[in-house]
Amino acid sequence: MTDDGGRQHRQLLQLRYGKAEMSQTLITAGRVLTGPRGRHVMDGAVLTEGADIVAAGARAEVEPLAHGVSQRYALPDATVLPGLIDAHVHLVFDASKDPVAVLDAHSDTTLLAAMEERALRFVRSGVTTVRDLGDRGRLTLRLREAITAARLPGPRIVAATTPLTAKGGHCWFLGGEVEGESEIRDLVRRNAELGADVIKVMATGGGLTRGGPATWQAQFTAPEIRAAVREAHRAGLPVAAHAHGTEGIVAAVMAGVDTIEHCTWMNRKGLGLREDVLDAIVAKGIRVCPTVSPNWRMLPMFFGAERAAAMFDQVRTMAEHGARLIAGTDAGVQRAGCDGLAQSLGFYQHLGIEPDRVIDMATTEAADALGIADHVGQLAAGYRADLIAVDGDPLRDVAVLGNVRLVMANGRMVDHE
């Protein structure tokens, strides 16, 4: 996106989120990870007031700034860090063996009630922001409104609403079938006018859609995706492209999308990462969200050891090549629950990526990709009071991110039991 478009997007997001009741909270901890790149202090503290961070750093410097503190938390054996961001979720799906059948069987009212429960599970697990990349009937906007108004606990929601897909294409049942550039532009405009924060384009098929295009098949041409990108950027919104197949990845890169989801480099015969295309992804600063399942250790059972190893190697290659990866779980699809981000992050450490970089993928890098990095993703004065405390040191092992002791979202403490 252009600088002007990025600023417009951030302004739109900021207008949608209210402020918590003004009161101070002081949290002291053995370690405070302010970020990025593993930046931290020992014997640290974070002071919040309402929905904002007043100060974060050494306890000796932060504590004297406190006045009229209503809540104090002393966590000498814990690490405090920014709230985590899951950059690819689907709150409308239930993570069952057949989430589409469950979706079809229930009314919007029933689905919304279930989405409220999932939102609570997300935030209790330490995820204070999610990017929802496709729903039915724009239910995420209703849920976002309730959470913003503090009627419900939950994470900040960056919503795509209705994803664009081809006629009979991947996730056609979510209501976003389009054909031709005119219909593409019309749906982008409609989503933007109704309050979408991001535009989702299904550049290829996907396994969730029975009878649809093969996962590796492209659904749109580069000019068609470019029409969506131009219309979205005109409205100040980024574009996320679902792209498993190499042909669809190429089209998305040519069209200038902002993030590529999955990016599994599939073709008719198997897998085939193209380094020339990867070079373009890196050069253009396109973020890649590999959507790693919390159950990634089971992938060899589903795909076979050789194919799973090849899939792992592709993500490692992208990371080593300089691609800017962000963390997402595809929560809601089969066996991907709402509390699995910490397990998912273990995949990247397994590949040899340093823990501080992995944490950035779920905080600063993700916030930047979502257009909210000027107020989310770090612990610093003026940032939103989204933070978590975990037992142990995540700079040594990201698995401890699953040991949540405390969660604050938008300045409000969350009951995470």
VEXKEDO-227436 format. One line per 3 residues: number of its first residue (from 1); for each residue x, y, z of C-alpha. Coordinates in Angstrom, 1 decimal. Example, Ala and Ser with C-alpha at 12.3 -4.5 7.8 and 13.67 -1.06 7.14 Angstrom:
# residues 2
1) 12.3,-4.5,7.8 ~ 13.7,-1.1,7.1;
# end
This chain:
# residues 417
1) 0.0,0.0,0.0 ~ 1.1,3.6,-0.5 ~ 2.0,5.7,2.6;
4) -1.3,7.6,2.2 ~ -3.3,4.4,1.9 ~ -1.6,3.0,5.0;
7) -2.3,6.1,7.0 ~ -5.9,6.0,5.9 ~ -6.2,2.3,6.9;
10) -4.7,3.0,10.4 ~ -7.1,5.9,10.9 ~ -10.1,3.7,9.9;
13) -9.0,1.1,12.4 ~ -8.4,3.6,15.2 ~ -11.8,5.1,14.8;
16) -13.4,1.7,15.3 ~ -11.9,1.0,18.7 ~ -13.1,2.8,21.8;
19) -11.2,3.5,25.1 ~ -11.4,1.6,28.3 ~ -12.4,3.4,31.5;
22) -9.5,5.5,32.8 ~ -7.7,3.8,35.6 ~ -4.1,2.8,36.3;
25) -2.7,-0.7,36.4 ~ 0.9,-1.5,37.4 ~ 2.4,-4.8,36.4;
28) 5.9,-5.8,37.6 ~ 7.7,-8.8,36.3 ~ 11.1,-10.5,36.3;
31) 11.3,-9.8,32.6 ~ 9.5,-7.3,30.3 ~ 9.8,-7.9,26.6;
34) 9.1,-4.6,24.9 ~ 10.1,-5.8,21.4 ~ 11.1,-6.0,18.6;
37) 14.1,-8.3,18.1 ~ 14.1,-9.5,21.6 ~ 14.5,-6.2,23.2;
40) 13.8,-6.6,27.0 ~ 14.6,-5.5,30.5 ~ 15.0,-7.5,33.6;
43) 13.1,-6.5,36.7 ~ 10.7,-4.6,34.6 ~ 7.3,-3.0,34.8;
46) 4.4,-1.8,32.6 ~ 2.1,1.0,33.7 ~ -1.3,1.3,31.9;
49) -4.0,3.9,32.1 ~ -7.3,3.1,30.5 ~ -6.7,1.5,27.2;
52) -3.2,2.9,26.8 ~ 0.3,2.1,28.0 ~ 1.8,5.0,30.0;
55) 5.3,3.5,30.4 ~ 7.2,0.2,30.0 ~ 10.7,-0.6,31.0;
58) 12.8,-1.0,34.1 ~ 10.7,-1.1,37.3 ~ 12.9,1.5,39.0;
61) 12.0,3.9,36.2 ~ 8.3,3.0,35.7 ~ 7.1,2.6,39.2;
64) 7.6,6.2,40.3 ~ 5.3,7.3,37.4 ~ 2.3,5.5,39.0;
67) -0.3,7.5,40.8 ~ -3.7,6.4,41.9 ~ -3.1,2.8,40.8;
70) -6.2,0.7,41.2 ~ -4.7,-2.7,40.3 ~ -1.2,-4.1,41.0;
73) 0.3,-7.4,39.8 ~ 3.7,-8.6,41.0 ~ 5.0,-11.5,38.8;
76) 8.7,-11.9,39.6 ~ 9.0,-15.2,37.8 ~ 7.1,-14.3,34.7;
79) 7.7,-12.5,31.4 ~ 5.4,-9.7,30.2 ~ 5.2,-9.1,26.5;
82) 2.8,-7.7,23.9 ~ -0.4,-9.5,23.3 ~ -0.1,-12.0,20.5;
85) -1.6,-11.6,17.1 ~ -3.1,-14.5,15.1 ~ -3.1,-13.1,11.6;
88) -5.3,-15.7,9.9 ~ -8.5,-17.0,11.6 ~ -12.1,-17.8,10.7;
91) -14.3,-17.2,13.7 ~ -17.4,-18.5,11.8 ~ -15.9,-22.1,11.6;
94) -15.8,-24.5,14.5 ~ -12.6,-26.5,13.8 ~ -14.6,-29.7,13.6;
97) -14.0,-32.5,11.0 ~ -16.5,-30.8,8.7 ~ -16.8,-27.1,9.6;
100) -18.7,-26.3,6.4 ~ -21.5,-28.7,7.3 ~ -21.7,-27.2,10.7;
103) -21.9,-23.7,9.1 ~ -24.6,-24.8,6.7 ~ -26.7,-26.3,9.6;
106) -26.9,-23.2,11.7 ~ -28.5,-19.8,11.6 ~ -26.6,-16.6,11.9;
109) -27.9,-16.2,15.4 ~ -26.5,-19.5,16.5 ~ -23.2,-18.9,14.6;
112) -22.8,-15.5,16.3 ~ -23.2,-17.0,19.8 ~ -20.6,-19.7,19.0;
115) -18.3,-17.0,17.6 ~ -18.5,-15.1,20.9 ~ -17.3,-18.2,22.7;
118) -14.4,-18.6,20.3 ~ -13.4,-15.0,20.7 ~ -13.2,-15.5,24.5;
121) -11.0,-18.6,24.0 ~ -8.7,-16.6,21.8 ~ -8.2,-13.8,24.3;
124) -7.8,-16.2,27.2 ~ -5.0,-17.9,25.4 ~ -3.1,-14.6,25.1;
127) -4.2,-13.6,21.6 ~ -5.4,-10.0,21.8 ~ -5.7,-9.3,18.1;
130) -7.0,-11.6,15.3 ~ -7.4,-11.0,11.6 ~ -10.5,-12.8,10.5;
133) -10.2,-13.6,6.8 ~ -13.7,-14.6,5.8 ~ -17.1,-15.1,7.3;
136) -20.8,-15.4,6.4 ~ -23.2,-12.5,6.5 ~ -20.4,-10.2,7.9;
139) -21.0,-11.6,11.3 ~ -17.5,-10.6,12.4 ~ -18.5,-7.0,12.1;
142) -21.3,-7.6,14.7 ~ -18.9,-9.4,16.9 ~ -16.3,-6.7,16.5;
145) -18.8,-4.0,17.5 ~ -19.8,-5.9,20.7 ~ -16.1,-6.4,21.7;
148) -15.2,-2.8,21.0 ~ -18.2,-1.6,23.1 ~ -17.0,-3.9,25.9;
151) -20.3,-5.8,25.8 ~ -18.2,-9.0,25.3 ~ -14.6,-10.0,26.1;
154) -12.5,-10.8,23.1 ~ -9.6,-9.8,21.0 ~ -9.4,-6.9,18.6;
157) -10.8,-8.1,15.3 ~ -9.4,-7.0,11.9 ~ -12.1,-8.3,9.6;
160) -12.2,-9.2,5.9 ~ -15.9,-10.0,6.0 ~ -17.0,-11.6,2.6;
163) -14.0,-13.1,0.7 ~ -13.9,-12.7,-3.1 ~ -14.0,-16.0,-5.0;
166) -14.8,-17.3,-8.4 ~ -18.2,-18.7,-9.4 ~ -18.4,-22.1,-7.6;
169) -14.9,-21.4,-6.2 ~ -13.2,-21.9,-2.9 ~ -15.6,-20.9,0.0;
172) -18.4,-19.8,-2.5 ~ -20.8,-20.6,0.4 ~ -19.7,-17.5,2.2;
175) -21.4,-15.4,-0.4 ~ -18.5,-13.7,-2.3 ~ -18.8,-15.2,-5.8;
178) -17.7,-12.7,-8.5 ~ -17.0,-12.9,-12.2 ~ -15.0,-10.2,-14.1;
181) -13.4,-7.0,-13.0 ~ -16.6,-5.1,-12.6 ~ -18.1,-7.5,-10.1;
184) -14.8,-7.7,-8.3 ~ -14.6,-4.0,-7.8 ~ -18.2,-3.8,-6.7;
187) -17.7,-6.4,-4.0 ~ -14.6,-4.7,-2.8 ~ -16.4,-1.4,-2.5;
190) -19.4,-3.0,-0.7 ~ -17.1,-4.7,1.8 ~ -15.3,-1.4,2.4;
193) -18.5,0.6,2.8 ~ -19.8,-1.9,5.3 ~ -16.7,-1.7,7.5;
196) -14.2,-4.3,6.3 ~ -10.6,-3.7,7.5 ~ -9.0,-5.9,4.8;
199) -10.0,-7.4,1.5 ~ -9.6,-11.2,1.0 ~ -9.2,-12.7,-2.4;
202) -9.3,-16.5,-3.0 ~ -6.5,-16.6,-5.6 ~ -6.6,-20.4,-5.7;
205) -8.8,-23.3,-4.7 ~ -8.7,-24.9,-1.3 ~ -9.3,-28.2,0.5;
208) -12.3,-26.9,2.5 ~ -14.5,-26.7,-0.6 ~ -15.9,-30.0,-1.8;
211) -16.3,-30.1,-5.6 ~ -14.5,-26.8,-6.1 ~ -11.3,-26.1,-7.9;
214) -8.3,-28.1,-6.9 ~ -6.2,-26.5,-4.2 ~ -3.4,-25.8,-6.6;
217) -5.6,-24.2,-9.3 ~ -5.7,-20.5,-9.9 ~ -9.2,-18.8,-9.7;
220) -8.3,-15.3,-10.9 ~ -5.9,-13.8,-13.4 ~ -3.4,-11.2,-12.3;
223) -5.4,-8.4,-13.9 ~ -8.5,-9.5,-12.0 ~ -6.6,-9.5,-8.7;
226) -5.1,-6.2,-9.6 ~ -8.6,-4.8,-10.0 ~ -9.3,-5.8,-6.4;
229) -6.0,-4.4,-5.2 ~ -6.5,-1.0,-6.8 ~ -10.1,-0.7,-5.5;
232) -9.0,-1.8,-2.0 ~ -6.0,0.5,-1.9 ~ -8.2,3.3,-3.1;
235) -10.3,2.7,0.1 ~ -7.2,2.5,2.3 ~ -7.5,-1.3,2.8;
238) -4.8,-4.0,2.3 ~ -5.4,-7.2,0.3 ~ -4.8,-10.7,1.6;
241) -4.6,-13.4,-1.1 ~ -5.4,-17.0,-0.3 ~ -2.8,-18.8,-2.6;
244) -1.8,-22.4,-2.3 ~ -0.9,-22.9,-5.9 ~ 2.2,-21.5,-7.5;
247) 0.2,-20.1,-10.4 ~ -2.0,-18.2,-8.0 ~ 1.0,-17.0,-6.0;
250) 2.5,-15.6,-9.2 ~ -0.8,-13.8,-10.1 ~ -1.0,-12.3,-6.6;
253) 2.5,-11.1,-6.6 ~ 2.1,-9.5,-10.0 ~ -1.1,-7.8,-8.8;
256) 0.6,-6.3,-5.8 ~ -1.3,-7.8,-2.9 ~ -0.1,-7.0,0.6;
259) -0.1,-10.5,2.2 ~ -0.1,-14.1,0.8 ~ -1.8,-16.6,2.9;
262) -0.7,-20.3,3.0 ~ 1.9,-19.9,0.1 ~ 2.4,-23.6,-0.2;
265) 3.8,-23.5,-3.8 ~ 1.6,-26.3,-5.0 ~ 1.2,-27.5,-8.6;
268) -0.4,-30.4,-10.4 ~ 2.5,-32.7,-9.7 ~ 3.3,-31.7,-6.1;
271) 5.3,-28.8,-4.7 ~ 7.6,-26.4,-6.5 ~ 8.9,-23.2,-4.9;
274) 10.0,-20.7,-7.5 ~ 13.0,-18.6,-6.3 ~ 12.4,-15.9,-8.8;
277) 8.9,-15.3,-7.5 ~ 10.2,-15.5,-3.9 ~ 12.7,-12.8,-4.8;
280) 9.8,-10.6,-6.0 ~ 7.9,-11.3,-2.7 ~ 10.9,-10.2,-0.7;
283) 11.6,-7.2,-3.0 ~ 8.0,-5.9,-2.8 ~ 7.8,-6.5,1.0;
286) 4.8,-8.8,0.6 ~ 4.2,-10.6,3.9 ~ 3.7,-14.3,4.0;
289) 1.4,-16.0,6.4 ~ 2.1,-19.8,6.3 ~ -1.0,-20.6,8.4;
292) 0.7,-23.3,10.5 ~ -1.8,-25.6,12.3 ~ -1.3,-26.1,16.0;
295) -1.1,-29.8,15.1 ~ 1.8,-29.4,12.7 ~ 3.6,-32.3,14.2;
298) 0.9,-34.6,12.8 ~ 1.4,-33.4,9.2 ~ 3.6,-36.4,8.3;
301) 0.7,-38.7,9.2 ~ -1.7,-36.8,6.8 ~ 0.7,-36.1,3.9;
304) 3.5,-38.6,4.4 ~ 6.9,-38.0,5.8 ~ 8.6,-37.0,2.5;
307) 5.9,-34.5,1.5 ~ 5.6,-33.0,5.0 ~ 9.4,-32.6,5.1;
310) 9.3,-30.8,1.7 ~ 6.5,-28.5,3.0 ~ 8.6,-27.7,6.1;
313) 11.7,-27.0,3.9 ~ 9.7,-24.5,1.8 ~ 8.9,-22.4,4.9;
316) 12.5,-22.6,6.0 ~ 13.7,-21.5,2.6 ~ 11.3,-18.5,2.6;
319) 12.5,-17.5,6.0 ~ 16.2,-17.8,5.1 ~ 15.6,-16.0,1.8;
322) 14.3,-12.9,3.7 ~ 10.6,-13.3,3.3 ~ 8.7,-11.4,6.1;
325) 6.7,-14.1,7.8 ~ 3.7,-13.5,10.1 ~ 2.0,-15.9,12.3;
328) -1.5,-17.4,11.7 ~ -3.2,-20.7,12.4 ~ -6.2,-20.8,10.1;
331) -8.2,-21.3,13.3 ~ -11.6,-22.6,12.6 ~ -10.7,-25.1,9.8;
334) -10.3,-28.8,10.6 ~ -8.6,-29.4,14.0 ~ -7.3,-25.9,14.3;
337) -8.8,-24.5,17.5 ~ -8.8,-21.0,18.9 ~ -6.1,-21.6,21.6;
340) -3.3,-23.0,19.4 ~ -1.1,-20.1,18.4 ~ 1.6,-20.9,20.9;
343) 1.8,-24.5,19.6 ~ 1.9,-23.2,16.1 ~ 4.8,-20.9,16.8;
346) 6.8,-23.9,17.9 ~ 6.9,-25.0,14.3 ~ 9.1,-22.0,13.4;
349) 11.5,-22.7,16.2 ~ 11.6,-26.3,15.1 ~ 12.8,-25.0,11.7;
352) 15.7,-23.2,13.3 ~ 14.3,-19.7,13.4 ~ 15.4,-17.8,16.6;
355) 12.7,-17.3,19.2 ~ 13.0,-13.5,19.1 ~ 12.1,-13.5,15.4;
358) 9.3,-16.0,16.0 ~ 7.8,-13.7,18.7 ~ 8.1,-10.8,16.3;
361) 6.1,-12.8,13.7 ~ 3.2,-12.8,16.2 ~ 3.6,-9.2,17.5;
364) 5.5,-6.4,15.7 ~ 5.6,-8.0,12.2 ~ 2.0,-9.1,12.3;
367) 0.9,-5.7,13.6 ~ 2.8,-4.0,10.7 ~ 1.2,-6.3,8.2;
370) -2.3,-5.6,9.6 ~ -1.7,-1.8,9.4 ~ -1.9,-1.3,13.2;
373) 1.8,-1.1,14.1 ~ 1.7,2.5,15.3 ~ -0.4,1.4,18.3;
376) -0.2,-2.4,18.6 ~ 2.6,-5.0,18.9 ~ 5.0,-3.4,21.3;
379) 5.1,-2.4,24.9 ~ 5.8,1.4,24.8 ~ 4.2,4.6,25.9;
382) 1.2,5.5,23.8 ~ 0.6,1.9,22.5 ~ -2.6,0.1,23.3;
385) -2.7,-1.8,26.6 ~ -2.6,-5.3,25.0 ~ -0.2,-7.5,26.9;
388) 0.2,-10.9,28.4 ~ 2.3,-12.5,31.1 ~ 3.7,-16.0,30.8;
391) 5.7,-18.3,33.1 ~ 9.3,-18.8,31.8 ~ 11.4,-17.1,29.2;
394) 10.0,-17.2,25.6 ~ 13.3,-15.9,24.3 ~ 14.7,-19.3,25.0;
397) 11.7,-21.4,24.1 ~ 8.5,-20.1,22.5 ~ 6.6,-23.0,24.0;
400) 6.2,-21.1,27.2 ~ 3.9,-18.7,25.5 ~ 1.3,-21.3,26.3;
403) 1.8,-20.8,30.0 ~ -0.4,-17.8,30.3 ~ -0.6,-16.1,33.7;
406) -2.3,-12.8,32.8 ~ -4.0,-11.2,29.9 ~ -4.9,-7.6,29.3;
409) -6.8,-6.6,26.2 ~ -7.5,-3.0,25.4 ~ -6.7,-2.0,28.9;
412) -9.1,-4.6,30.5 ~ -8.0,-7.7,32.5 ~ -9.3,-10.9,31.1;
415) -10.3,-13.9,33.2 ~ -8.2,-16.5,31.5 ~ -9.1,-19.5,33.7;
# end
